[in-house]
Amino acid sequence: MTRRRLISRALVTACRDCDPTLITVIEDGPQSSPMEDSTVYDSGCAVRTFTCKGDDPSIAVSTDGGPLAPIDDGGTGTATFVVTCNQGGTGWMSGGDVITSVECMATPLCKKCAMDLITVTDNVGLDAKDMDDDTTVMTGKCSERTFTCMGTDAKISIMTVGVHKKVANAGGPIAPVTDGGTGTALYTVTCNMDGTGWTAGGQTITTVECSATPACKICAKNLITVTNNVGLDAKDMDDDQTVMTGKCSERTFTCKGKDAKISIMTAGGPIAPVTDGGTGTALYTVTCNMDGTGWTAGGQTITTVECSATPECKMCAKNLITVTNNVGLDAKDMDDDQTVMTGKCSERTFTCKGKDAKISIMTAGGPIAPVTDGGTGTALYTVTCNMDGTGWTAGGQTITTVECSATPECKMCAKNLITVTNNVGLDAKDMDDDQTAGGPIAPVTDGGTGTVLYTVTCNMDGTGWTAGGQTITTVECSATPACKICAKNLITVTNNVGLDAKDMDDDQTVMTGKCSERTFTCKGKDAKISIMTAGGPIAPVTDGGTGTALYTVTCNMDGTGWTAGGQTITTVECSATPVCAERTFTCKGKSASIDFFENGALIGTFNDDDNDDVTTFTVTCNMDGTGWFIGAQKVTGVECSAVPPCRLCDPTLIMITQNGPDAKMMDMDNTAFDSGCAVRTFTCKGVMASIAVSTAGGPIAPVGDGGTGTATYAVTCNAAGTMWTAGGQTITQVECSATPPCETCAQNLLTVTMNSPNSKAMMDTTSTAGGCAMRTFVCTGMMASIAAGGPIAPIGDGGTGTATYVVTCNAAGTGWTAGGQTITSVECTATPLCTTCTQNQLMIVQLGAGAQPMTNDAMGELL
């Protein structure tokens, strides 16, 4: 049978609009408990019911005239107190009194949660163990229970359960609580209001479990010393791996090689080694003990292990090196070839003896420098067998061939095998001496002594004289004659005797001929060279109208004087008609320019027209030497100017980023030159504006706005124009950030109303995790719905009992929006459940004629 309820809606009267705050609900008294507070409008005017639950609950009531007698629970565990909004909507009434405050006084149920409402396990997850502590504190409003889990990487795993009656199994595991590296993980839960479960973060917790890495998983590696130098043929351990997948850590040592074995030392001394059993690989596994203080095997604590194997480097074949005796000059048999195996690897030493003995060497990559005898008559070369026994090595190279050579004693060569001439080359003359000896003598140099010696050696078969690997057929002596060594000061060069005398422009001596020749050069208008001999002056040499006068003299045969025309020259002097001097000024720098003045007045400017950062300005001395001129303009002053480097710093030397939270474009980036050097100012605007700064050495403290909404930061171009600086540091990066307006919408831009029948309070939370503020309204109850105001369709619960509505702060921070519309009000409504009537509130009687017991009396909910 379907029942229909007709609701007539009259105009809303004032008695529906009493402000809830007209009654103060006291919650901070010494015995206060949470009060349930609901309002209905079934009677037309608002009716508000206060409900207090707990052990021996009562409601303390005060009016505008003073306190009333407390309302008790009548033994039911629930005390209720009902008030009605008066006709004027100005106060909440009960029995003719205006009620001003209520207080629930009871031992709250949220202090009576049973411990077994949470199962504490110790055997489910990896490394699970007993909880180290489980303490309940009842000093607060509700009971709080704290679980403590201790150990390395301690954590508490948590399981929740779904609590909504229309959503099955809404719970499950949530993120565990870890120790944050402290060794102690703490997790606190709170008894819920009706004492039926422990909660945290809005979820009912059903199971917790403590886990930590056991001590037997954290043995330090250095509890075992791995040596490689104690026993015979000891070497590095080939592998050392630790596995932690089991209950305790296991560590396996691997030693590889011929007859591989692992020697073992315990706290009590050595034990039998582990061998490879002929496989070439010996393995030894140890386990971390329970308290993590040592590695054990066979019930003993292991302190030292060492890998050893017979090295391959003791078994290199001799024929891996070819010993030749016929390739190079003077090659001969190697005098000795010995191999020694007493060391780590085989060593082989070759010995070559004789005059200038040496051992030539060939590697896999080609020849290398030979080993010589160092004048001792014996050359030694030692090679070592490599680790895999496949080659002999020295200096990191594999040696493939060696050969011994030495200079044999020679026969006497005939003198006429070298022709000694005295007439072929320039300045040739008779050889001063020619001696034959059995070996080399002094080198071929005069060493400043005036004597040159040259030694040659008879070749092996006595058929020629050799030096430097070549056969010498002819030698000739030459020496510089005295006429090539006249001193320069035998002629005085003056510059101040005659009219218009000046410095000689050039004075060059050439020694390619028989005797030295010296040429004087005088340049200029009407240039001439005046000449003085030992007998007096002679005719000068003129330029013949060319602008260059030349005069050449020759050193005499005994090198005592310079001569020309049969006369000894003693003095020369250059002279020329002077021309007016020119003076060139050079100004360098960016946009270089030169201003020129006459008596302080600016006449003109020369600029860097070709943009090469160089400007020149040339002036000429006038004929009487009284001033400098450019054309007909006299110049008395010049000034160089250029843009200093400190005005030219590249803006890209500072990177402007937008990487951090709330980062945004810099509002202004201005450069000024008022102080001479470039000063660059960054401006960042916004709520809590800040400029993050990084230097060449890393980030420094950010620059805040000081509450003004504008942060500024100034940097200066350095003297070299290569970097921007502030506070003595090189600035490399800046970033502007500010709280965006869409994080700051005021709550009162959206009104939460309770004007409709069945309206009720709802949950209202705001989050800024996504950048802009998001506000979520949650309305719960039967047929829960949220009206958003205006023409927007209400948001229903979809049969779940929970309606959710999300609005977002707009970009300007001036309103809350959803679906492109600005939302100004929301209201939660839900159909109330009539669940408070008891059967004894209706008496079933049998007083009338024909009365009999009721056939059925069942309670249910009206849908």
Secondary structure, DSSP 8 states (H G I E B T S, - for coil): -------------GGG---GGGSEEE--STTB---EEEEE-TTSS-EEEEEEESEEEEEEEEETTEEEEEEE-TTSSEEEEEEEE-TTSS-EEETTEEEEEEEEEEE-GGG---GGGSEEESSSSTTEE--SEEEEE-SSSS-EEEEEEESEEEEEEEEEE---TTSTT--EEEEEEE-TTSSEEEEEEEE-TTSS-EEETTEEEEEEEEEEE-GGG---GGGSEEESSSSTTEE--SEEEEE-SSSS-EEEEEEESEEEEEEEEETTEEEEEEE-TTSSEEEEEEEE-TTSS-EEETTEEEEEEEEEEE-GGG---GGGSEEESSSSTTEE--SEEEEE-SSSS-EEEEEEESTT-EEEEEETTEEEEEEE-TTSSEEEEEEEE-TTSS-EEETTEEEEEEEEE---------GGGSEEESSSSTTEE--S-----SS--S-S--TTTT------EE-TTSS-EEETTEEE-EEEEE---GGG---GGGSEEESSSSTTEE--SEEEEE-SSSS-EEEEEEESEEEEEEEEETTEEEEEEE-TTSSEEEEEEEE-TTSS-EEETTEEEEEEEEEEE----EEEEEEESEEEEEEEEETTEEEEEEE-TT-SSEEEEEEEE-TTSS-EEETTEEE-EEEEEEE-GGG---GGGSEEE--STTEE--SEEEEE-TTSS-EEEEEEESEEEEEEEEETTEEEEEEE-TTSSEEEEEEEE-TTSS-EEETTEEEEEEEEEEE-GGG---GGGSEE---STTEE--EEEEE-TTSS-EEEEEEESEEEEEE-STT---EE-TTTTEEEEEEEE-TTSS-EEETTEEE-EEEEEEE-------GGGS-----STT----S--------
